Amino acid sequence: MVTLHWTTDERTGAVETVTLVALVVENSAAMPVRIRVGNRLDGELRAPRRHGLAEAGWDEGGFEGVVSAGERRSLGYAVAADETHSPPAEIVWTERAPETEESSIGGATRHDSPAGFDIEPTTAGVVRALGEARPPVDAVPTPDRVEIPDAVKSWLSAVETRIERYETGDKKTRGGEMGEMREMGEMREMGEGGGKKMGERECEEMGSGRPEKRTVAEQAEEQELRRRIAADERTLEAVANRVQRVRERVESTGKSNAVGRTR
């Protein structure tokens, strides 16, 4: 005797309402039984999928497969519908299954491969078991030129502009200081009447220029630039740490995918 147990769970999303159906088929007979489970809900049946294909035994109307003697089999699917019926599914028919068919699914006997996979001798069965044929991530060439996102490029350019403005202002300040030292040397030379020329050569080695008197506004601008550059430094450090973490996750994902395909 075959018994069907069920539960339903209605999920409402932004686009549609979907009813999730969970089934348990129980075979209390002393022999394997082939069954056909049909969906009773209105709407498109969405069978469980693997590698883009419906699981073996499923079609647009329901499921067909074998339940071993004294065993239970769990099934589940979704329907794009917000109205439920009780029961949501039914046993359409049952028949005794040959003993050799106990390990079969959907009518296609499975074969054990040397690698330990249970594979149906069909194209869909191979895709379900092994997935799509893709080369390892490390073997896929990447383009030599990588475009930086516009938002990131714009932000980095703004940081560079602030640094250049600060560097330019700092050079002007240093030039002004050297100019003041040159003037002091000239005054000392005039006072001592031909004695050692004060710092002329030293001033030439250290720099040259005329003193620039900075206004209060310019000094305030310099302080603001210093503050913003310090903030940029903290932000760059945080971004670098985040990039490193994301990169490690990307690398680990690539390795796990390669391992999954070679198992």
C-alpha positions in Angstrom: 0.0 0.0 0.0 1.3 3.5 -0.9 0.4 6.5 1.3 1.0 10.1 0.4 1.7 12.7 3.1 1.9 16.4 2.3 2.4 20.0 3.6 2.2 23.3 1.8 3.8 26.7 2.5 2.6 29.8 0.7 5.3 32.5 0.0 4.3 35.9 -1.3 7.0 37.9 -3.1 7.2 41.3 -4.8 6.3 39.7 -8.2 4.2 36.6 -7.5 2.9 34.2 -4.9 4.5 30.7 -4.9 3.2 27.6 -3.0 5.9 25.2 -1.8 4.7 21.6 -1.6 6.5 19.0 0.5 5.5 15.3 -0.1 6.4 12.0 1.6 5.5 8.8 -0.3 5.4 5.8 2.0 5.5 2.3 0.6 4.3 -0.2 3.2 4.3 -3.1 0.7 6.8 -5.9 0.7 7.9 -5.1 -2.8 9.2 -2.1 -4.7 6.5 0.1 -6.3 6.6 2.4 -9.3 4.5 5.4 -8.7 3.2 8.5 -10.5 2.6 11.6 -8.4 0.5 14.3 -10.0 0.2 18.0 -9.1 -3.3 19.2 -8.3 -2.6 22.9 -8.0 -3.3 25.4 -10.7 -0.2 27.0 -12.1 3.2 26.1 -13.5 4.9 23.3 -11.7 8.5 24.1 -10.8 10.5 21.0 -10.2 13.7 20.8 -8.3 16.6 21.4 -10.6 20.3 20.5 -10.7 22.7 22.3 -13.1 19.8 24.0 -14.8 17.9 20.7 -15.5 14.9 19.3 -13.7 15.8 16.4 -11.4 15.4 12.9 -12.8 11.8 11.7 -12.7 10.2 15.1 -12.9 8.1 16.6 -15.8 5.6 19.4 -16.1 2.8 17.3 -14.5 4.6 15.7 -11.6 7.0 12.9 -10.6 7.5 9.3 -11.6 9.8 6.9 -9.9 10.3 3.9 -7.7 9.9 3.6 -3.9 11.6 0.5 -2.4 9.8 -1.9 -0.2 9.1 -0.6 3.2 10.7 2.7 2.4 9.7 6.4 2.2 10.6 8.9 -0.4 10.6 12.7 0.1 9.6 15.0 -2.8 9.2 18.7 -3.1 8.3 21.2 -5.7 6.9 24.7 -6.2 3.8 26.0 -8.0 3.2 29.6 -9.1 -0.2 29.8 -7.5 -1.8 31.4 -4.5 -4.8 29.0 -4.3 -4.2 25.6 -2.7 -6.2 22.4 -2.9 -6.3 19.6 -0.3 -4.4 17.5 -1.1 -2.1 19.5 -3.4 -0.9 16.3 -5.1 -2.2 12.8 -5.6 -1.0 9.3 -6.5 -2.1 8.9 -10.1 -1.2 5.2 -10.4 1.0 2.6 -8.9 2.5 -0.7 -10.2 4.9 -3.3 -9.1 8.4 -2.5 -10.0 10.9 -5.2 -11.0 13.5 -6.0 -8.4 16.3 -4.7 -10.7 14.5 -1.3 -10.9 14.8 -0.6 -7.1 17.7 1.7 -7.7 16.3 3.4 -10.8 14.8 6.9 -11.1 12.3 8.1 -13.6 12.6 4.9 -15.6 16.3 5.1 -16.5 18.5 2.6 -14.7 21.5 4.3 -13.1 25.0 3.1 -13.7 27.9 3.4 -11.3 30.9 5.2 -12.8 34.5 4.5 -11.9 34.6 7.9 -10.2 31.7 6.9 -7.8 28.9 8.9 -9.6 25.5 7.4 -10.1 24.8 8.5 -13.7 21.8 8.0 -15.9 22.8 6.9 -19.4 21.4 10.1 -20.9 22.7 13.5 -21.8 20.6 15.1 -19.1 21.8 12.5 -16.6 25.4 13.3 -17.3 24.8 17.1 -16.9 23.0 16.5 -13.6 25.8 14.4 -12.2 28.8 16.3 -13.6 27.6 19.8 -14.3 28.4 21.9 -17.3 31.7 21.4 -19.1 33.8 24.4 -18.0 37.5 24.8 -17.8 39.1 25.4 -14.4 39.1 29.0 -13.3 42.9 29.2 -13.4 42.9 28.1 -17.0 40.6 30.9 -18.2 42.5 33.8 -19.6 41.7 37.2 -18.2 41.9 40.4 -20.3 45.2 42.3 -19.9 43.5 45.6 -19.4 41.0 46.0 -16.5 38.8 49.0 -16.4 38.5 50.7 -13.0 34.9 51.7 -12.2 34.2 55.3 -12.8 33.2 56.0 -9.2 36.5 54.6 -7.9 38.5 56.4 -10.5 36.8 59.7 -9.7 37.4 59.3 -5.9 41.1 58.4 -6.4 41.6 61.4 -8.7 40.1 63.7 -6.1 42.5 62.3 -3.5 45.5 62.9 -5.8 44.3 66.4 -6.5 44.3 67.2 -2.8 47.8 65.8 -2.4 49.1 67.8 -5.3 47.6 71.0 -3.9 49.2 70.4 -0.5 52.6 69.5 -2.1 52.5 72.7 -4.2 51.7 74.9 -1.2 54.4 73.2 0.9 57.0 73.9 -1.8 56.0 77.6 -1.8 56.3 77.7 1.9 59.8 76.2 1.9 60.9 78.6 -0.9 59.8 81.5 1.1 61.8 80.4 4.2 64.9 80.0 2.1 64.4 83.5 0.7 64.2 85.0 4.2 67.5 83.3 5.0 69.1 84.8 1.9 68.0 88.3 2.9 69.4 87.8 6.3 72.7 86.8 4.8 72.8 89.9 2.6 72.1 92.1 5.6 74.9 90.5 7.6 77.3 90.9 4.7 76.5 94.6 4.5 77.0 95.1 8.2 80.4 93.4 8.5 81.9 95.0 5.4 83.3 92.3 3.2 83.5 89.6 5.9 82.3 86.1 5.3 79.3 86.3 3.1 76.6 85.0 5.3 75.1 81.8 4.1 75.1 82.7 0.4 76.5 79.3 -0.7 74.5 77.5 2.0 71.3 79.3 0.9 72.0 78.3 -2.7 72.3 74.7 -1.6 69.2 74.8 0.5 67.0 76.6 -2.0 66.1 80.0 -3.3 63.0 82.2 -3.6 61.3 85.2 -2.2 59.3 85.1 0.9 55.6 84.7 0.4 53.4 86.0 3.1 50.4 83.7 3.5 47.1 85.0 4.4 44.9 83.6 7.2 42.7 82.1 4.5 45.7 80.3 2.9 46.8 79.0 6.3 43.2 77.8 7.0 43.1 76.1 3.6 46.4 74.3 4.3 45.0 73.0 7.6 41.9 71.8 5.9 44.0 70.0 3.2 46.0 68.3 6.0 42.8 67.2 7.7 41.2 65.8 4.5 44.4 64.1 3.4 44.6 62.4 6.8 41.0 61.3 6.4 41.9 60.0 2.9 44.8 58.0 4.4 42.4 56.3 6.8 39.9 55.6 4.1 42.5 54.2 1.8 43.7 51.8 4.5 40.1 50.6 5.1 39.5 50.1 1.4 42.8 48.2 1.1 41.7 45.9 3.9 38.3 45.4 2.4 39.8 44.7 -1.0 42.2 42.1 0.5 39.3 40.3 2.2 37.1 40.2 -1.0 40.1 39.1 -3.0 40.7 36.2 -0.6 37.1 35.2 -0.9 37.2 35.3 -4.7 40.3 33.1 -4.7 38.8 30.6 -2.3 35.7 30.5 -4.5 37.7 29.7 -7.5 39.6 26.9 -5.7 36.4 25.4 -4.3 34.8 25.4 -7.8 37.9 23.7 -9.2 37.8 21.0 -6.5 34.1 20.5 -7.0 34.5 19.8 -10.7 37.4 17.4 -10.1 35.8 15.3 -7.4 
